[in-house]
Each structure stands twice: as structure tokens, then as C-alpha cells.
Amino acid sequence: MPLTKLVPDAFGAVTICLVLLLILLGLLCIAYSFYFQSHVRRQGFLQLGYFTGPWIIRITFILLVIWWSIGEILRLSLFRRHRRILSGLDLRWQENVCKWYIVSNLGFAEPCLFLTLVFLLRAPLNMESSGGGGALSGKWNRNTACYIILYCLPMLALQLAVVLSESRLNGGSGSYVKLPENFTRTYSPVIIDGDEEVVALCTYPLLSTVILGVFAAVLTAYLFWLGRQILKLVINKRLQKRVYTLIFSVSCFLPLRIIMLCLSVLTKAEKIVFEALSFLAFFSLFCLSVVSICLLVYFPVSDSMALRGLRDVDEDDRTVTEERSGALLLGPQTDDSLSLRGRRDSRSSSQERYVELSLFLEADN
């Protein structure tokens, strides 16, 4: 069924509303993180600062989500129809916007999102160096940012190659291989509702989607392994639920997005089915982003703020205070809780406390 005016407008309006809510949530979490950092430094709660190691990477994760969401708005057909914002651009510029979207979102924003998510989960498992390194070290944020960019470069290069080689991959001038248009097409020139002006609607190249799918599959498998390692450090059922929630979200929403993007190549960009598949693909990653921001940014800060009544103590009492911090959040030990004392050496103790306060733990009031 071809597009009518109502269908793309409805999908576009809902997408914009969800993006605005996502951006608002992200900005509130960023402000909350900065407030917590200033609160720790101003009030002298150095023990709380012990648990805020990855705060820069958490904010980076939110900024990447905002970047991705803005790209999702620019791809909407809503702005290309009936002489709206992007319809005033030359057709060549509309095509370039679609190419930029593929490189920016599928080549950079989404791979960086997946990598940042993995590094935030991996942080508690980092072996501490002799100088108190690991995710509690100031170097961890800088090193992690470098690793994220480094690991994302191959994906960026591949997506850029697909976009720049589009004409040569589908039998254009100077072509060296013949592939169906669906493999490389980043846009589709159409005339909607009888308008005389041709507009370019963004599409998802199958080759780009497959590349992203392979990348997401590898990281998902690695995430499952990380989840098993983290569960070994978890000490009560509440922590387990948070770990399971995040793993379930990744294992469900990421494959769903890839499947929707792959199915979108089977229909034309001017059809209702394409708009529906594109929206479902967006909504899948939207849900994953909301869950990740709540579990990896908001809850750690909220849990740490619950400990703001703990004052600094002498160095001799540092270990006792940290253990009491965990006990304060955990409450009384139950039969389903693992012992804090019987199964940890000094290194694993520090790692478990980090899981408790910097990753998933919700304060018991």
C-alpha cells in the first residue's frame, strides 16, 4: 500500500516525541551525574567518589544516544514531503543526508553505543593494578574512550566504503561487481501524493545492515559471557534482576532491530510497510537505550547518593567503611544472599563492592 499523508506523519510525530523524551531523560541523567560529582567534591564525601570511576563514560554513552536519536529524526520522510524542511533541498543534498545517516548512525553511533555498553559492564571485572587502577582509576575513562574509538573505526570504514562505492557495487560507471540495488541503496527517489517534485527517502542498504548485524552478534555473545562473570559477584536477588534485565534487553532488542532493518529491503520506501518496519527498528533501539541509561547511569548515581551520609574516615578504617557501605545498601543478609566475607580476597572484594554501588545496586531504605 502506498503512503498517504497521514501514515508517515503519524510515524514521524511519534518518533519525534520519543526522541524528545529520550533526550530529556539523557539530559536529566547528565545533570544528576554532574550534581553528584560536585556534591562529592564540595561536601568532601571521598568515599562516595570511590564509586564514581566511570562517570565520564556514562555521560559519553548518553551523548551517543542523543547523537543517534537526532540522526533518526533526519531520516524521517516526514521532513521530505509536501514542501517541508528537507524537501526544499536539492535532490542531491537529500541523497547526501541519507548517506550521512548511514555512516553516522550505522557506522559510528550504534557501534559506539554497543561498545560503550560492553565496557561499562566490563568495568567491574577489570583487574586492579598495583596503584589502585581498574574502573576506579582516573586513567580508565581516557583509556576506555580510546578503545571505543579504535574498535569502532573498522565499522566506520566499512560503512563508509559501502556508501562511497554504491555506484560501483550496483553496476554503475566504473563498476567492478554487480549487486542488487537493495544491497547498496541508501535512498529511493519517489513522487508522493502526486507532487511534481521528486524527493529522496532514506533506505537501509542490506550490506550495511548485515555488517552491523555481525558486529552486534559478536558483542551480544561477549555480553552473555560478561553477564555470567558479573553474576558470580552479585550478592542478592535484586542485583541479579538488574543483570538479567539488561542482558534480556540486549538479546531481544538488538536482534529485533537488525531483523526489522533487513526486512525493510523487501519493500519500497514509499510503502506503509517500510515506514512500519523502520519505526519498529527505531523503537527497538529506543527501548534498549532507555533501559541502559536507567541501569547504567541513573541507578548507580542514585545508589551512591543514598550513601552521602557516610563521612570520610581514617585510612585504617577505609575497608571497614566500604564494607559498611555495601551492608547499608544490602540490608540484612538473607538465605538467598552470598556471604560478603567467606568467598572474597582483597581484589574480588573491591570488584564486588564496585558492582554493588557503581553498576546495579538499588538502595534499601
C-alpha positions in Angstrom: 0.0 0.0 0.0 1.5 3.4 -1.0 2.0 6.1 1.6 -0.7 8.6 2.3 -0.1 11.9 4.1 -1.4 10.6 7.4 0.8 7.5 7.8 4.3 9.0 7.6 3.2 12.0 9.6 1.9 9.7 12.3 5.1 7.6 12.5 7.2 10.7 12.3 5.3 12.5 15.0 5.6 9.5 17.4 9.3 9.2 16.6 10.0 12.8 17.3 8.1 12.6 20.6 10.0 9.5 21.7 13.3 11.2 20.7 12.5 14.3 22.7 11.6 12.1 25.8 14.9 10.2 25.3 16.9 13.4 25.1 15.2 14.8 28.1 15.9 11.7 30.1 19.6 11.8 29.0 20.0 15.4 29.9 18.4 14.9 33.3 20.8 12.0 34.0 23.8 14.1 32.9 22.7 16.9 35.2 22.2 14.4 38.0 25.7 12.9 37.4 27.3 16.4 37.5 25.4 17.2 40.6 26.6 14.1 42.3 30.2 14.8 41.3 30.1 18.4 42.6 28.3 17.2 45.8 31.1 14.6 46.5 33.8 17.2 46.0 32.1 20.1 47.7 31.0 18.1 50.8 34.1 16.0 50.9 32.5 12.6 50.6 35.6 11.0 49.3 34.3 7.5 50.0 31.4 8.1 47.6 33.9 9.4 45.0 35.5 5.9 45.2 32.4 4.6 43.4 32.2 7.2 40.6 35.0 6.0 38.4 33.2 5.6 35.0 31.1 8.7 35.2 32.7 10.3 32.1 32.0 7.1 30.0 28.4 7.1 31.4 27.9 10.7 30.1 29.5 9.7 26.8 27.0 6.9 26.5 24.2 9.4 26.9 25.7 11.8 24.3 26.0 8.9 21.8 22.3 8.1 22.4 21.4 11.7 21.7 23.6 11.7 18.5 21.8 8.5 17.3 18.4 9.9 18.1 19.0 13.1 16.1 20.1 11.0 13.1 16.8 9.0 13.4 14.9 12.3 13.1 16.8 13.4 10.0 16.0 10.2 8.1 12.2 10.6 8.5 10.1 11.0 5.4 8.0 13.5 7.4 10.5 16.3 6.6 10.8 15.5 2.9 7.1 15.5 1.9 4.7 18.3 0.9 7.4 21.0 0.7 8.7 20.7 4.2 12.1 21.3 5.7 14.3 18.9 3.8 12.1 18.9 0.7 13.4 22.4 -0.1 16.9 21.0 -0.5 18.2 19.9 -3.9 17.7 16.2 -4.6 21.5 15.7 -4.4 21.6 17.2 -0.9 18.7 14.9 0.2 20.6 11.9 -1.1 23.7 13.1 0.8 21.7 13.4 4.0 20.7 9.7 3.7 24.3 8.7 3.1 25.4 10.7 6.1 22.7 9.0 8.2 24.0 5.5 7.3 27.6 6.4 8.0 26.8 8.4 11.2 24.3 6.0 12.8 25.0 2.6 11.4 28.8 3.2 11.1 29.5 5.3 14.2 26.8 6.0 16.7 25.3 2.5 17.1 28.7 0.6 17.2 30.0 3.1 19.8 26.8 2.6 21.8 27.2 -1.2 21.8 30.9 -0.9 22.7 30.3 1.6 25.5 27.6 -0.6 26.9 30.1 -3.5 26.9 32.8 -1.5 28.5 30.5 -0.3 31.3 29.6 -3.9 32.0 33.2 -5.0 31.9 34.4 -2.3 34.3 33.7 -4.3 37.5 35.7 -7.2 36.1 38.8 -5.2 35.3 41.8 -6.4 37.4 43.1 -3.7 39.6 46.6 -2.5 39.1 49.1 -2.0 41.9 48.2 1.7 42.0 44.5 1.1 42.5 43.6 1.0 38.8 40.7 -0.6 37.1 37.5 1.2 36.6 38.2 3.2 39.8 41.2 4.8 38.3 41.2 8.2 36.5 43.0 6.6 33.6 40.1 4.2 32.9 37.9 6.8 31.3 40.6 8.0 29.0 41.7 4.5 28.0 38.2 3.3 27.5 37.3 6.3 25.3 40.4 5.5 23.1 39.4 1.8 22.9 35.9 2.6 21.9 37.0 4.9 19.1 39.7 2.4 18.0 37.3 -0.6 17.9 34.7 1.5 16.1 37.0 2.6 13.2 36.7 -0.7 11.3 32.8 -0.4 11.3 33.0 3.2 10.3 35.4 2.4 7.4 33.2 -0.5 6.2 30.0 1.6 6.2 31.8 4.5 4.5 33.1 2.1 1.9 29.6 0.8 1.2 28.2 4.3 0.8 31.0 5.7 -1.3 31.2 2.6 -3.5 27.4 2.4 -4.1 27.6 3.1 -7.8 30.4 0.7 -8.4 28.7 -2.1 -6.4 25.4 -1.9 -8.3 26.7 -1.8 -11.8 27.2 2.0 -12.3 30.1 3.6 -14.2 33.4 2.0 -13.5 31.7 -0.8 -11.6 33.8 -3.9 -10.7 30.9 -6.0 -9.3 27.2 -6.3 -9.9 25.0 -6.4 -6.8 21.2 -5.9 -6.5 20.2 -2.4 -5.6 18.9 -3.5 -2.2 22.4 -4.3 -1.1 23.8 -0.8 -1.5 20.9 1.7 -2.0 20.8 4.4 0.7 17.9 6.4 -0.8 14.9 5.9 -3.1 13.7 8.8 -5.3 9.9 8.9 -5.3 7.0 11.1 -6.0 4.5 11.1 -3.1 0.8 12.0 -3.4 1.1 13.3 -6.9 3.7 16.1 -6.1 5.6 17.2 -9.1 8.9 17.4 -7.2 10.9 14.2 -6.6 12.1 13.6 -3.1 14.7 11.1 -1.8 13.5 8.8 1.0 16.2 7.2 3.1 16.5 3.4 3.0 18.7 0.8 4.7 21.3 -1.0 2.5 21.3 -4.7 3.1 25.1 -4.8 3.1 25.3 -2.2 5.8 22.7 -3.9 7.9 24.5 -7.3 7.6 27.8 -5.7 8.7 26.1 -4.1 11.7 24.3 -7.4 12.5 27.6 -9.3 12.6 29.1 -6.7 14.8 26.1 -6.7 17.2 26.1 -10.5 17.3 29.7 -10.7 18.4 29.2 -8.1 21.1 26.0 -9.8 22.2 27.8 -13.1 22.6 30.5 -11.4 24.6 27.9 -9.7 26.7 26.4 -13.0 27.7 29.9 -14.1 28.9 30.2 -10.8 30.8 26.8 -11.4 32.4 27.9 -14.8 33.7 31.0 -13.3 35.2 29.1 -10.4 36.9 26.5 -12.8 38.3 29.3 -14.5 40.2 29.9 -11.2 42.0 26.3 -10.4 42.7 25.2 -11.0 46.3 21.4 -10.8 46.2 18.4 -11.3 44.0 17.8 -7.7 43.4 21.2 -7.4 41.7 20.5 -10.5 39.7 17.3 -9.0 38.4 19.1 -5.9 37.1 21.7 -8.0 35.4 19.1 -10.3 33.8 17.1 -7.3 32.7 20.0 -5.7 30.9 21.0 -9.0 29.2 17.5 -9.8 28.2 17.0 -6.3 26.7 20.2 -6.6 24.7 19.4 -10.1 23.5 15.9 -9.1 22.4 16.0 -5.5 21.2 19.3 -5.7 19.2 18.3 -8.8 17.1 14.8 -7.3 16.6 16.4 -4.1 15.2 18.6 -6.0 12.8 15.7 -8.2 11.6 13.5 -5.1 11.0 16.2 -3.4 9.0 16.8 -6.5 6.9 13.1 -6.9 6.2 12.8 -3.3 5.2 14.8 -4.0 2.0 11.9 -6.3 0.8 9.5 -3.4 0.3 9.7 0.0 -1.3 10.4 3.2 0.6 7.0 4.7 -0.4 5.0 1.8 1.1 3.4 1.8 4.5 5.2 -1.5 5.4 8.5 0.2 5.1 7.5 3.0 7.4 6.3 0.5 10.0 9.5 -1.6 9.8 11.6 1.5 10.1 9.7 2.6 13.1 9.9 -0.8 14.8 13.7 -0.8 14.2 13.9 2.6 15.8 11.7 1.7 18.7 13.8 -1.4 19.5 17.0 0.6 20.0 15.0 3.3 21.8 13.8 0.8 24.4 17.4 -0.6 24.8 18.7 2.9 25.2 16.1 3.8 27.9 16.9 0.6 29.9 20.6 1.1 29.6 20.5 4.7 30.7 18.4 3.7 33.8 20.5 0.8 34.8 24.0 2.1 34.0 23.7 5.8 34.7 20.7 6.7 36.9 20.7 3.8 39.3 24.4 3.9 40.1 24.2 7.7 40.9 21.0 7.2 42.9 22.5 4.4 44.9 25.7 6.3 45.6 23.7 9.4 46.7 22.0 7.1 49.3 25.4 6.8 50.9 26.0 10.6 51.2 25.7 10.4 55.0 28.9 8.4 55.2 31.8 10.7 56.1 35.4 10.2 55.3 37.3 8.1 57.9 41.0 7.5 58.5 42.9 5.3 56.1 42.9 2.4 58.7 39.1 2.4 58.7 38.8 2.6 54.9 38.0 -1.1 54.3 35.5 -1.2 57.2 33.7 1.8 55.9 33.4 0.4 52.3 32.1 -2.9 53.7 29.5 -1.0 55.8 28.6 1.0 52.7 27.7 -2.3 50.9 25.9 -3.6 54.0 23.8 -0.4 54.2 22.6 -0.9 50.7 22.1 -4.6 51.0 20.3 -4.6 54.3 20.2 -7.8 56.4 21.7 -10.8 54.8 19.1 -13.4 53.7 19.3 -17.0 52.7 19.5 -16.1 49.0 22.4 -13.7 49.6 26.0 -14.8 49.4 28.4 -14.1 52.2 30.4 -10.9 51.9 33.3 -12.4 53.9 33.7 -16.1 53.2 34.3 -16.0 49.4 36.4 -13.0 48.6 40.0 -12.0 48.7 41.1 -8.3 48.7 40.9 -8.0 45.0 37.5 -9.6 44.4 36.2 -7.7 47.4 36.9 -4.4 45.7 35.4 -5.7 42.5 32.2 -6.8 44.2 31.8 -3.5 46.1 32.1 -1.8 42.7 29.3 -4.0 41.3 27.2 -3.2 44.3 27.5 0.6 44.2 28.6 1.6 40.7 26.6 -0.7 38.4 23.2 -2.1 39.5 22.5 -1.9 43.2 19.4 -0.1 44.4 19.5 1.3 48.0 17.5 -0.4 50.7 15.7 2.3 52.7 
